[in-house]
Amino acid sequence: MAKPLVTDALWERIHPLLPPRPKPKRPDRPGRPPIEDRKALTGILFVLKTGINWEDLPVEMGCGSGMTCWRRLRDWAVAGVWAKLHEVLLAELEGAGQIDWSRAIIDSSFVRARGGGGATGPSPVDRRKKGSKHQVITDAHGVPLTATTTAANVPDVVPMVELVDAIPPVRGKPRRPRRRPRALFGDRGYDSDPHRRLLRRRGIRPRIARRKTSYGSGLGKYRWYVERTLSWLHSFGRLRVRKDRTPAIHQAFLRLACAIICLRLLCQRHFC
């Protein structure tokens, strides 16, 4: 039997975060009833996983039109639903002892952008075709702590500190929320002494490979976790090839995918 796209575990976490639907302006002429939020979320997840165009969303699914689902995705992103959902799941993982703050790992991956759009640029590794980068920070075992999208021609090191600061305060234990790992691991693309100093000011020990040095630093046995997480993210068709010209919509998909990965990790440990 086919698995539901919106599982009960996902719905019970996201439903309290959704903003209330606006009431009709004319009670005597309410018009067509709006699509239920759970059905709209089903359509959003279907587009995220398959990568199809909005207008190709099957009517038989009962999710309404692709534009209806697109509007819900946009409105919920403005309301901060996807960021809150990610924080809720991180707090559950923290409470279950599933986040390792001894080190964090940063890496990026290129995605082609069909049609261009904001936060895109000529790729230095794909014959200058337009694309973007997904910049991700995970914990020591690959739990996605934060992620963002930059243009493909932006050096990896440029958004590093901003991405570190974007790690949300993670609750879940009876102490102050935590958001700083003890160390940050990265490859040669993040080699920058000024950025190392900025990390140290935040109490983070930089473990970043240096350029023009021989290979064999030993960081690979730690960094493969973030590469696995990037692979998980790009298993979603909408993230593997970027089709959304608006950066906010693509970022909404990226945040939702991070939340789904956190939920999967949580359910693997039978905590959901």
Summary of the structure (lengths in Angstrom):
residues: 272
radius of gyration: 19.8
end to end distance: 21.1
largest distance: 75.0
contacts: 816
relative contact order: 0.16
helix: 43%
strand: 15%
